[in-house]
Amino acid sequence: MRHWAIDGAIKLHVVFDPIACRTPCFAVTPSRVNDLTAAKRFPIAPGARDVFDKGSSCFAFWAGLAAAGCQVVTRLKANTPVRVTRTRRRRKAAPHILKDQIGYRPTRLAASRKNPFDRPIRVVTVALSTGRVLRLASNDLTSPATAIADLYKSRWPVELFFKGVKQNLRPHHVIGESRNAVTLQGIAALIAHLLVRLAQLRGQSELATQALFRLASHTSLQRRPLQDLLKPPPQAPPRNPLTRASARA
């Protein structure tokens, strides 16, 4: 794939809905393409809550989301300066919230470039159970600091989704080498993930997603009701040795 991916590696960018457990849109790019480049091409859902990592932290990107009425929660880089204008009171019931501040970014990001996002931002400093400290930023100035921390925590299903894709859909082996072939294979993999997820919800199965993928690969050509497929097979009644002995007599 070196004719379109320089180092022969590709990257999958997804917009993930943790509530519905689905991907509304995705993109396939060479591995050297920045996450922000793909994020700017995704459609904006007005009024949504967008949570992303510091790799997509760009205040021009923020300005477009804020103009559509979106709430943004992300992690600030270590060298991101913020001019604090007000400090909010922290709740005693949330000791993991170290700081809750409101401030502004510099009006100019460089000598010849003006900051496109001139609104105040919220900076929440959170201490994890591991001792790590995160600086979270948001344009939501009214919600509790714990709500902003919980929103950023909701990013974790994205990591679990990628882990499930690697384990169950096996994208390491690509069938075609062209960009169109790789994209079609990604579409087929995401459709398979959606179908298994729908079967899991419709059948109200308690099986794990990985177990469902294994079950689907072995029973894909069998015509059986979904309810019977997701339930464990019925156990045969135990044999009574007295009955066998009387039958022989």
N, C-alpha and C positions, 0 to 999 in steps of 0.2 A: 504493500500500500504506500510505498514511498513516493509514488508519483503525485499524491495529494496530501499525505501525511509525512512530514519530513523525516521523522525518526521512526516511522512505521507503527506508531502507537496512536490510539484514538481516545477521545474523552466523551463521556455521556453526560449532558446537562439536562436536568429534569426540574419541573415545577411539581412539587408533591403536595397533595392534599392529605394531611394526617387524619382528618375526620372520616373522609370517604375511603382512605387508603388507596388512592389512585393517582395517576400522573396525567393532568390535563394536557400538557405539552412537553416536548423534549427536543433536544438538538444533538447532533453528532458532529464533532469538530476534531481536528488534530489536537494532540495532547498539549501543544504549546499555546493554544488559544486561551486567553484569560477567561475566567468564569464570568466576569462582568460583561465581556463582549457578547456572549450568548444571552445573558440576562436582559440586556437592553433590547434584544429582538423579540423577547417573549411578550405576548399581549398582556396588558394591565387590566386586572379585574377591579373596577371602581368600588371603593369602600372595603376592600379586603385588608386582612392583616398579613403583611409580608414579613417573614422572618428569614434572614440569611446570615451567613458567616461573614467574617471580615474580608474575605476574598472579593466580595461584591460590594464592599463599602465605598461608595462614590456619591458625593453630594449632588452632582448633576443627576444621577440616577434617583436620588432621594427627591429632588425637586419634581421630577415627573410623576413619581408615586404620590407625593403630597398633593399635587394639583388634581389628581384623580380621587382625592379623599381617602387615601390608604394610610393605614398606620404601619409604621416601619419599626422593627426591632432588629438590631444587629450588634455585633461586637466591634468595639473600637480598636484600632491599632495602637501599639504602645506609644508611638510618636505623634498621635493625633492631639493637637492642642485645642483646648476648650476654655473660653473665658467665662468663669462661673459668676453668675449674677445673683443667684438665690439658692439657699440650701433648705430643703424640705425636712420636716421632722420625721425621724425614723420611729417605727413602731417597736415597742419592746418585745412583742410576740414574734418578731422576725429578726433574730440576732444575726442571720446570715447576710442581711442587707447592711453593708458597711457605710455607704454614702448614698444620698439621693439628692442630686443637684440639677439645677437648670442653668443653662448658659448659652453662649453663641460660639460658633466657629469664626475664625478670622474672616474679615470681609474680603480679603484677597488671598488666594491660595498661592499665588506667585506674583512677581512684579508686573506681569502682563496678563494675568488671568484673574477674573473676578469670581468670587464664590457664588454659584447660582442658587444656593440654598441659604437664604438670609433669615430664616425663622429660628426661634429658640429650640433647643434640643434638650432632652432629658438624659442625664448620665447617671446610671445606677451601678454602683460597685457591689458585686456579689462575691461572697466567700463560699467556695464549694466544700464539701465534706472532706475532700482530699487535701485541703489547704491551698488550693489554687484560687487566685483572685481574678475575676473577670470584670471588665468595664463594658457595660451595655449602654447603647444609645438608642433613643426612640424619639419620635415626634409627638408621642402621646404624653401630654403634660398633666393629665387629670387622674389617670388610673393609679391604683396603689403600686408601689415598687415591687411587691411580691407578684402582682399580675404580670408585670413586664418580665420578671425573672422566669415565671412559669411559661410565658410565651416563647422565650428563647430556649427553654428546656424542651419545648415541643419540636425542636429541630431533630431530636434524637431519632424519631421514627424514620427520618430520611436516611440516616446512617444504617438503620436496620433494613430499610428497603434495598439499599445498594448491597448489603451483605446477603440478603435473600436472593437478589438477582444473580450475584456471582455464584452462590451455592446451587441454586435450583435451575436457572436458565442457562448456565455455562456459556457466557459470552466470550470466553477466551479463544474459542475456535470460530473463525468467521468463514462463511461459505464462499462469499465473493470478495474481490479485492477493490472494486470501485466504490466510490462514496455512496452511490445510490444503492448498491447491494448491501453495504453495511447498515445504511439507514433502514432499508426494508427488513433486515434481520432484527434490528432494534424494535421496529414496529411490531413484528411478529412476536418477539419476546414479551413486550409490554401487553399485547393482546392476550397472550397465554396467562400472564400474571393476573389480568383482570378477570378472565374466565374462571380461574381457580379461586380467586377472591369472591366472586359472585356465587360460585358453588358452595363455598364455605359459609357465606352469609345466608343463602337460601336454604341450605340444609341444616343450618344451626349446628354445625359440626364442632366438636371439641378437639378435633385433631389439629395439630400444628400445621403451619403452612408448608413446611418442608415435607411432612408426611403426606399431605394432600398432593403435592407435586409428584412424589414417588408413586402414589396410588393412581394418579391420572396417567402416568407414563405406562403403567402395566395394564390399565383397563380402558385405554382410549378407544379401542375397537370393539368393546363389548356394549351391547344394547341392554342396559339395566337401568331401572329407576334411580334417580339421584339419591333418594332417601335410603334405598337399600345399599347403595354403593358407599355412602359415608358412615354407615353403621357397622359395627363389628359383626362378623358372621355369627349366626346362631350356633350355640354349642350343642353338640349331640347329647342326648340324655345318657347318663351312665348305665352301663349294662349291669343287670342283676345276675350274679352267678347262680343263684338258686333257680331262676327261670331257665337258664341254659341247661342245668342239670336235670330238671324235670322234663325238658323237651327231649333230651337224649334217652331218658328212661322210657 
